[in-house]
Amino acid sequence: MRRRALLTLLIASPAVAQPQPAQSAAALRVIATGAVEAPLRDLAAAFTRQTGRPVEITIGNAGQVASRVHAHESFDLVCNSFEALRALIADGLLDPASLAELGRMRLGFGVRTGTALPDIATPDALRAALLAAKTIAMSDPKGGATSGKAIMAAYDSLGITSTVAGRLLPFERGSMGAEAVAAGRADLIVTQISEIIVVPGVTLVGPLPEALQLVTSYRAAIPRAASDPAGARDLLGALSGNAGRMRFEKAGFAVG
């Protein structure tokens, strides 16, 4: 009898709601150029560990990043060259008040690890090193790569554009060209330094001579149409704060 009464009580009692796991926040969407990829991924991972907020990163070259923002794809943060971001701001696509510098990057020269390091200290020495190569990897200037355009201008200044034209191996991003050097498919790579030092099997010989150098300021800004501008501001603070500056400096950027 007692057992039957207990059973009746249990059936009649309202069910106690079990706690449900909190719904995870939507990922912050970031689009960035390849020059900032390595530090960006590390800092985004640290941000996720600290906040629980996932970050989804899309990488392209400067032209590709700008094109996708122009196409009104949904992103919460855009990392690109200052020149490209300034144009997007002028077109009303980014919030100018959110603009923050991540660091400044120079062009460098890399070869497969274990091979002799050529002299590139002067324009004449660099010219000789380039002419001695059978294959030269680089970012594709036709695809809008910042370094690719500057490197073609350097070849013009050195008077070797027509000579090396048949030796050039253009890649979507500089890191892809560096990977080709590591695999033995190219003799050398000329691109942003941050895209050389991140690839195992490639040794940075050094920056290009100052007369042929390009210093690119890389910055980040929040789109006016960002789905979560507050979250984007938090992430941008992590990228441009003390830890962010240290990580970008480690990646070869000049900061501060």
N, C-alpha and C positions, 0 to 999 in steps of 0.2 A: 504493500500500500504506500509506504513511504517512497519507494522507488518510482511508483507511478506518479505520485505528486511532484517529485523532483523533475521527472520527464516533462510533465505538463507545464511546469514553471519555466523550463528551458525553452520549450517551444513557444510559449507566450511572450517571453522576454524579447525586446527588440535587439537585433544584432548589433554588436559593438563594432563600429567602423574601424578597420585596420588602417594605420597610417600609410599613405601612398608616397612613394619616392617623389621628391620634387622634380618637376619637369626641367630638363636641362635647358639652359639659355641657348638661343640660336647663335651660331658661329658668327663672329665678326669677319667680314669678307675684306681682304686686302689684295690689291693688285700692285705689283712692284717690278721694277727693272732688275735684270740679273746682277747688276753691280752690287746691290744691297742684299742679295738673297741670303747669303750665309749668316750674317749677323741678324737679319730680320727673323729667320727661322729660329735661331737660338733664343732670341729675346721674346718671340711670340710663345715659344714653349714654356719659358719661365713665367710669362704672364698668365698662361693657362694654369700652371701649377699653383700660382699664388691666388688666382681669382676664381678658378673653376670655369672660366669662360673660354671656349674653344676659338681658335683663329684659323680661318681657311685662307691659304695664300695662293695666289695665281702669279706666275712669273712670265715676263715677256721682255722684249727690248723696249727702248724708249718710245719708238714709233708705235709698236703694238699696244703698249699700255695706253698711250694717248688715244689711239683709235677706239679702243674698247670703252673708254670713258666717254668719248664723243658719241658712241653708239648707245649711250644711256644704260649700259649694263649696271647692275646693282652692286656697288662696293661701298664699304664704310670708310676706307682709307686708301689713299693713292700715294705711292712712293716712286719718285721719278726725278729726272734732272730738273734743276730750277727752271731752265729754259722751257722745258715741256710743261711744267706746272704753271708757269706764268701765262702761257698761251691758253691753258684750260681755264685759268682764273679769268682771263680777258673774255673768254666765251661764256662766262657765267656759270661754269660747271663745278667750280670748287669754291669753298669759303676762304677768302684771303686772310681772314683773321686767324685761321687755324694753322697757317703755314709755319713749319718748323724745320730747321736744318738738321740733317742726320750726320753729315760729314762731307769732306771734299776729297775727291779721288783723282789720281794721276794715271797716265798711260804707262804701261810697262812692257817688258820684253821677256819672254820665257822660253826655255828649251827643255827637252826631255832630261830628267834627272840622270846623272852619270855621264852626260856628254860634256865636251869642253865648253866653257863659258866664253862667248865672244866679247870683244871690246865694243861697247856701244856708248862710250863716254862722250863722244863728239858726233856731230852730224856726219862727218866723213867716215868715222869708224862704224857708225850705224849703217850707213849706206853700203859699206863693204860687207858687213854681216848679212844684210838683206840680199845682196847680190850673190852671196855664196850659197844661199839656201835654194833647195829645189822646190820646196813647198812651204807656203807661209799661211798659217791659219789666222783668221780675223773675224770680227763680227761683220755681218752683211750690211753695208751702208744702204743698199736698196730697200732693206726691210725697216729702215729707220733707226738703226743702232747708233748711239751717240759716238762710241769709239770708232766705228767703221768710217764715218764721215771724216773724222779728224785724221785717221790713219791715211786715208786716200789723199788728204791735203798734204800730209807729211811726205808721201811718195812724190807728189807733184813738186814740193819744195826741193826734194833731193834729186829731181830729174830722172826718176827711175820708173815712173808709172807704166810706160809701155813695155819696159823690160820685164817687170815682175807680173804683168797682167795675167799671163798664162800660168803663173805659179801660185796664185792666190786661191785659198780654200775658204770661202765665206760660210759662216755659220749663223744660225739665228741668234745665238748668244755667245759671248766670249768664253764662258766656261765650257761650252761644247767644243770650241776650237782647242782649248787647253787639253781637254780629254783626248782629242785627236793626236796631239803632240805626245801625250803620255802613252798612247797606243802605238806610236811609231808611224802614224799616217800623215804627219806633218813635221817639218823640221823645227819650226818655231812658231810662237804665237805673239802677236802684238795686240793688246787689249787693255782694259782696265785692270790695274794691279790686283784688285780684290777678286777678280775672276781667274787669276793665275794662281795665287797662293792657296786657294781653296781646293785645288785639284791635286791629289796624290800622284807622284810620278813626274811632276813638272817643277822645275826650279826657276824662280824669278831671278833673272840676270840683273835687273835694275830698272829704274824709270828711264824713259826716253830723255834725250838731251833737252834742256830748257827751251832751246830755239824751236823745237818741234813738239813741245809738250802741250797737253790740254788738261786743265784743271777743271773738273766738273763738280759743281755743288749739287749734292743729292738732298732732296727735301721731301717732306710728307705733308699732305693736306687732306681735309675731310670734304667729300663731295656735298654739295648743297642738298642732293637727294638721298643722302645716307639714311639707311633704315634705323640706325642706332648711333646718332652723333655723340651721345654721352659715353657710350662704350668705346667709340673710336677715340674720343679725347683721352680716356683712361689709357688705352693702348699707346697712343701717341706720346703721352707722358712717360710711359715706360721706355719707349724707343729713344726719346730725347733727354731723359734724365741721366743721372750719374752712371748707373749701370749700363745704360744704353750707349753713352759716350765711350765708356771703357771698352765695350764689345766692338763698336765700330772702329775704334782706334786699333784694336787687335787685328781687325780685318784689313788694315792698311789705309784707313781713312785719316785725314787730318781733321781734328775736331776742336771746337772752342774758338 
